[in-house]
């Protein structure tokens, strides 16, 4: 799928409300930045914000493939998050990598890190995708 479309996943709609930015993209892999905003939490960044970043990054990674086209449809089926450490007042980066593309189900991993590289959360994401 085109870079414009993947960028719209990473920055449009709800992602736009959060202020996410597409940092890099290649087949089956993206990096997305979430600039810190005080509304995300002052004592810590809320887990819901981190979970939203995970879903946005994973979705962008699943759509970053040459077989994806204008007839493709997809949706997150489930994901499991492991919060590793508290994050306070920092920008976050989500690196999402597709692990496997099946007939209709795809699996991917997302690592959430600070700018210094400290990992704060990890997730495994299952996504249903139908291309035609």
C-alpha positions as CSV (number, residue, x, y, z in Angstrom):
1,X,0.0,0.0,0.0
2,X,1.2,3.5,-0.7
3,X,3.2,5.5,1.8
4,X,0.4,8.1,1.9
5,X,-2.1,5.5,3.1
6,X,0.2,4.1,5.8
7,X,0.9,7.6,6.9
8,X,-2.8,8.3,7.2
9,X,-3.1,5.3,9.5
10,X,-0.2,6.6,11.6
11,X,-1.4,10.2,11.7
12,X,-5.1,10.5,10.8
13,X,-8.3,10.1,12.7
14,X,-7.7,9.1,16.4
15,X,-4.0,8.9,15.8
16,X,-4.1,12.5,14.8
17,X,-5.8,13.4,18.1
18,X,-2.9,11.7,19.9
19,X,-0.4,13.5,17.7
20,X,1.5,10.4,16.4
21,X,4.0,10.7,13.6
22,X,5.4,8.1,11.2
23,X,9.1,8.0,11.7
24,X,10.0,5.1,9.2
25,X,8.3,2.5,7.2
26,X,9.4,-0.6,5.2
27,X,7.6,-3.8,4.2
28,X,6.0,-5.3,7.4
29,X,7.7,-2.8,9.8
30,X,7.0,0.8,11.0
31,X,8.3,3.1,13.7
32,X,5.8,5.7,15.1
33,X,6.6,8.5,17.5
34,X,4.1,9.7,20.2
35,X,5.2,13.1,21.4
36,X,4.4,13.5,25.1
37,X,1.4,15.7,26.0
38,X,0.5,16.5,29.6
39,X,-3.1,15.2,29.0
40,X,-1.5,11.7,28.7
41,X,-0.8,11.8,32.4
42,X,1.4,13.8,34.7
43,X,2.4,11.1,37.2
44,X,2.7,8.5,34.4
45,X,1.6,8.0,30.8
46,X,-1.8,6.3,31.0
47,X,-1.8,2.6,29.8
48,X,-4.7,3.4,27.5
49,X,-2.6,5.9,25.6
50,X,0.2,3.3,25.3
51,X,-2.3,0.7,24.2
52,X,-3.7,3.0,21.5
53,X,-0.1,3.6,20.3
54,X,0.4,-0.2,20.0
55,X,-2.8,-0.6,18.0
56,X,-1.9,2.3,15.6
57,X,1.7,1.0,15.1
58,X,0.6,-2.6,14.5
59,X,-2.1,-1.6,12.1
60,X,0.3,0.5,10.1
61,X,2.8,-2.4,10.0
62,X,0.2,-4.8,8.8
63,X,-0.8,-2.4,6.0
64,X,2.8,-1.9,5.0
65,X,2.9,-4.7,2.4
66,X,2.9,-4.7,-1.4
67,X,-0.1,-7.1,-1.6
68,X,-2.3,-4.7,0.3
69,X,-4.6,-2.7,-2.1
70,X,-7.7,-0.5,-2.2
71,X,-10.0,-3.5,-1.7
72,X,-8.1,-4.8,1.5
73,X,-10.0,-4.8,4.7
74,X,-8.7,-5.3,8.2
75,X,-9.3,-5.1,11.9
76,X,-7.4,-5.8,15.1
77,X,-8.6,-9.1,16.6
78,X,-6.8,-8.9,19.9
79,X,-3.6,-7.9,21.6
80,X,-1.8,-8.6,24.8
81,X,0.3,-5.8,26.5
82,X,3.0,-6.3,29.0
83,X,3.9,-3.0,30.7
84,X,7.5,-3.2,31.8
85,X,8.1,0.1,33.5
86,X,6.5,3.4,34.4
87,X,6.9,6.2,31.9
88,X,6.6,9.8,33.0
89,X,6.7,12.8,30.7
90,X,8.6,11.3,27.8
91,X,8.1,10.9,24.1
92,X,7.5,7.3,23.1
93,X,8.4,5.3,20.0
94,X,6.5,2.2,18.8
95,X,8.4,-0.2,16.6
96,X,5.9,-2.7,15.0
97,X,7.1,-5.7,13.1
98,X,4.9,-8.3,11.3
99,X,5.9,-11.8,12.4
100,X,3.6,-13.8,10.2
101,X,1.0,-13.3,7.5
102,X,-1.5,-16.1,7.3
103,X,-4.5,-16.6,5.1
104,X,-6.6,-14.0,6.9
105,X,-4.8,-13.7,10.3
106,X,-1.6,-11.9,10.8
107,X,0.6,-11.7,13.9
108,X,2.9,-8.9,14.9
109,X,5.0,-7.6,17.8
110,X,5.3,-4.1,19.1
111,X,8.0,-2.6,21.3
112,X,7.4,0.7,23.0
113,X,10.6,2.6,23.9
114,X,11.7,6.0,25.1
115,X,14.0,8.1,23.0
116,X,17.0,6.7,25.0
117,X,15.9,3.2,24.0
118,X,14.5,2.1,27.3
119,X,11.7,-0.5,26.6
120,X,8.6,0.4,28.5
121,X,6.0,-2.1,27.1
122,X,5.8,-5.0,24.6
123,X,2.7,-6.4,22.9
124,X,1.7,-9.3,20.6
125,X,-1.0,-8.3,18.1
126,X,-3.4,-10.5,16.0
127,X,-5.0,-8.7,13.1
128,X,-7.5,-10.0,10.5
129,X,-6.7,-8.9,7.0
130,X,-8.4,-9.8,3.7
131,X,-6.9,-8.7,0.4
132,X,-8.6,-9.3,-2.9
